[in-house]
């Protein structure tokens, strides 16, 4: 994987090259541990996002049902 020198860093100033260096084979056993932790963090964040989306969609489904019920009452 090649990264250009202009690859932008985030607000924490960690560039993609930093992450590549940290998880490279030359980092030894630390690379596997860090990659494992990054994977767990990403999975946690995706799980949280999916739970939020589920809650929002459930809310809107219930709102639509209540709207349909109120139309029948008129």
C-alpha positions in Angstrom: 0.0 0.0 0.0 1.4 3.3 -0.9 0.5 6.6 0.6 1.2 10.0 -0.8 3.0 12.6 1.3 0.0 14.8 1.1 -2.3 12.3 2.9 -4.2 14.3 5.4 -4.1 13.7 9.1 -7.1 14.0 11.4 -7.6 16.3 14.3 -5.2 14.1 16.3 -2.4 14.7 13.6 -2.0 11.0 13.0 -1.5 10.4 9.3 -2.3 7.2 7.4 1.5 6.7 7.2 1.7 6.7 11.0 -0.9 3.9 11.2 0.8 2.0 8.5 4.1 2.1 10.3 2.5 1.1 13.6 0.9 -2.0 12.2 3.7 -3.1 9.9 5.5 -6.4 10.3 8.6 -4.5 11.5 6.7 -3.4 14.6 6.8 -7.0 15.9 4.0 -8.3 18.2 2.9 -4.8 18.9 1.5 -4.6 15.4 -0.9 -7.4 15.9 -2.1 -6.1 19.3 -2.7 -2.6 17.9 -4.4 -3.9 14.8 -6.6 -6.1 17.0 -7.5 -3.1 19.2 -8.2 -0.9 16.2 -10.5 -3.6 14.8 -12.3 -3.9 18.2 -12.8 -0.1 18.3 -14.2 0.0 14.8 -16.6 -2.9 15.5 -17.7 -1.1 18.7 -18.3 2.1 16.8 -20.2 0.3 14.0 -22.3 -1.5 16.6 -23.2 1.8 18.3 -24.1 3.4 15.0 -26.3 0.5 14.0 -28.1 0.6 17.4 -28.8 4.3 16.9 -30.1 3.7 13.3 -32.3 0.9 14.6 -33.7 3.2 17.4 -34.4 6.0 14.9 -36.1 3.7 12.4 -38.2 2.2 15.2 -39.2 5.6 16.4 -40.3 6.7 12.9 -42.1 3.4 12.3 -44.1 4.0 15.5 -44.8 7.6 14.5 -46.1 6.5 11.1 -48.4 4.0 12.7 -49.7 6.6 15.1 -50.3 9.0 12.2 -52.2 6.4 10.3 -54.3 5.6 13.4 -55.2 9.3 13.8 -56.3 9.5 10.2 -58.8 6.7 10.8 -60.2 8.5 13.9 -61.2 11.6 12.0 
